[in-house]
Amino acid sequence: PAGSSARTQGAGAQTAGNKVSVVEADRSAKLPLLGSSPAPVSSPMSQDAIRKAKMTESRLRETFRQTLLRLRRPRERQAALSALEQLAGSTEDICTMHKHMFRDFDVRLRQSSQPALALLFSRKVVELAPDDDHAHFNLARILCLLGQFDEAAAHIRAAMTMGGEEPTYFRMLVHIRKEKLQNQGQSDSRGR
């Protein structure tokens, strides 16, 4: 994918306190923005639009990298958490091409034992690519981890309708049901 080759970190990201600002790009390019339909396959993005999307991705990746470093510092932790929440809510100059970047952020946060923050980025991926069965599957994994079993099952069912006969989706749905039953059993035993 075009967006995955922009893994180099640029110095264009700026942080001020706990706010993350992204340098504005020229708005003359016709990017498929959040909330609009992705560009049709028959009409690819212009070279200028691709370049601008890659610049945005580079800035956001660098901001994410710097914010993860701040997350490890106790005095900067709260500001870093706020910055990550703001980054997950970014809409400016975001296009469907950025779904892979947000998925990468989700994975890094899950690996860093930050499932609540990972959830924000996983939701962003589904928002950018609602017809992507893998996006729904990954969101369901985090929701299950956080004990939100009904919503997790709904996203697995959505993935199953999009992804056909993917056996992993069925196994995940069974796993969610088992976790939900086990969690209910533990709650019942505590209530006695």
C-alpha positions in Angstrom: 0.0 0.0 0.0 1.1 3.5 -0.7 0.9 4.6 2.9 3.0 1.9 4.3 6.2 3.1 2.6 6.1 6.4 4.5 7.7 4.9 7.6 10.4 7.5 7.9 9.9 9.9 10.7 9.9 13.6 9.8 10.6 16.5 12.1 7.4 18.3 11.1 5.4 17.3 14.2 5.2 19.9 17.0 4.2 19.4 20.5 3.2 22.1 22.9 2.4 21.1 26.4 -0.2 18.4 26.1 -1.5 19.4 22.7 -0.3 17.9 19.5 -0.5 20.2 16.5 0.0 19.0 12.9 1.4 21.4 10.4 -1.4 22.2 7.9 -1.0 21.0 4.4 -2.2 22.7 1.2 -5.9 22.0 0.9 -5.9 22.1 -2.9 -5.4 18.3 -3.2 -8.5 16.2 -3.4 -7.9 13.7 -0.6 -10.6 11.3 0.5 -11.2 12.9 3.9 -12.7 11.2 6.9 -16.4 11.0 6.6 -16.3 10.8 2.8 -16.2 7.8 0.6 -12.7 6.6 -0.3 -11.5 7.5 -3.8 -12.9 5.0 -6.3 -10.5 2.4 -7.6 -10.9 3.7 -11.2 -9.7 7.2 -10.3 -6.5 6.9 -8.3 -5.2 9.8 -6.1 -3.0 12.3 -7.8 0.7 12.3 -7.1 0.4 15.5 -5.2 -2.4 14.1 -3.0 -0.3 11.0 -2.3 2.7 13.1 -1.4 0.6 15.2 1.0 -0.9 12.1 2.6 2.6 10.7 3.1 3.8 13.9 4.7 0.8 13.9 7.0 1.5 10.2 7.9 5.2 11.0 8.5 4.3 13.9 10.9 1.7 11.8 12.8 4.1 8.8 13.1 6.8 11.1 14.5 4.3 12.7 16.9 3.2 9.2 18.0 6.8 8.1 18.5 7.6 11.2 20.6 4.4 10.8 22.7 5.2 7.2 23.5 8.6 8.3 24.9 6.8 10.9 27.0 4.4 8.2 28.2 7.3 6.5 29.9 8.2 9.6 31.9 6.1 9.8 35.1 5.9 13.6 35.1 4.8 13.7 31.4 2.5 10.7 31.5 -0.8 12.6 31.9 0.1 15.0 29.1 1.1 12.1 26.9 -2.1 10.3 27.5 -4.0 13.5 26.5 -1.9 13.8 23.4 -2.6 10.2 22.3 -6.3 10.8 22.8 -6.1 13.9 20.6 -4.0 12.0 18.0 -6.7 9.3 17.8 -9.3 12.0 17.2 -7.4 13.6 14.4 -9.5 14.4 11.4 -7.5 17.1 9.6 -5.8 15.8 6.4 -6.7 12.2 7.3 -7.7 9.9 4.4 -8.5 6.2 4.1 -4.8 5.6 3.2 -3.9 6.3 6.8 -5.8 3.2 8.2 -2.5 1.2 8.2 -0.8 3.9 10.3 -3.6 4.0 12.9 -3.5 0.2 13.0 0.2 0.3 13.7 -0.5 2.7 16.6 -3.1 0.3 17.9 -0.7 -2.6 17.8 2.1 -0.6 19.6 -0.3 0.4 22.3 -1.6 -3.1 22.8 2.0 -4.3 23.1 2.7 -1.5 25.6 -0.2 -2.8 27.8 -2.4 0.2 26.9 -5.6 -1.5 25.7 -7.9 1.5 26.4 -5.7 3.8 24.2 -5.4 1.0 21.6 -9.2 0.9 21.5 -9.3 4.6 20.4 -6.9 3.9 17.4 -8.7 0.6 16.5 -12.0 2.5 16.4 -10.3 5.1 14.1 -9.3 2.3 11.7 -12.9 1.1 11.5 -14.1 4.7 11.0 -11.6 5.1 8.1 -12.4 1.7 6.6 -15.8 0.4 7.7 -15.8 -2.3 5.0 -12.5 -3.8 6.2 -13.2 -7.1 7.9 -9.7 -7.2 9.5 -10.4 -3.8 11.1 -13.5 -5.1 12.7 -11.7 -8.2 13.8 -8.9 -6.2 15.5 -11.4 -4.0 17.2 -13.3 -7.0 18.5 -10.0 -8.4 20.0 -9.5 -5.2 22.0 -13.1 -5.0 23.1 -12.9 -8.6 24.3 -9.8 -7.9 26.2 -11.5 -5.0 27.9 -14.6 -7.1 28.8 -16.9 -5.4 26.3 -18.1 -8.8 25.0 -21.4 -7.8 23.3 -19.8 -5.1 21.2 -16.9 -7.4 20.4 -19.3 -10.1 19.2 -21.1 -7.5 17.0 -17.8 -6.5 15.3 -16.9 -10.2 14.8 -20.3 -10.8 13.2 -19.6 -7.7 10.9 -16.2 -9.1 10.0 -17.8 -12.5 9.2 -20.3 -11.0 6.8 -17.5 -9.2 5.0 -14.8 -11.8 5.2 -16.8 -14.9 4.2 -15.5 -18.2 5.5 -12.5 -16.9 7.5 -12.2 -19.6 10.3 -10.3 -17.2 12.6 -13.4 -15.1 12.9 -15.6 -18.0 14.0 -13.0 -19.1 16.5 -12.9 -15.5 17.9 -16.6 -15.5 18.2 -16.5 -18.8 20.2 -13.7 -17.3 22.4 -15.8 -14.2 23.1 -18.7 -16.3 24.2 -16.5 -18.4 26.5 -15.0 -15.3 28.0 -18.4 -13.7 28.5 -19.7 -16.9 30.2 -16.6 -17.2 32.4 -16.8 -13.5 33.3 -20.4 -13.9 34.3 -19.6 -17.0 36.3 -16.9 -15.1 38.2 -19.3 -12.2 38.9 -22.0 -14.6 40.2 -19.5 -16.3 42.5 -18.4 -13.0 43.9 -22.0 -11.9 44.6 -22.6 -14.9 46.9 
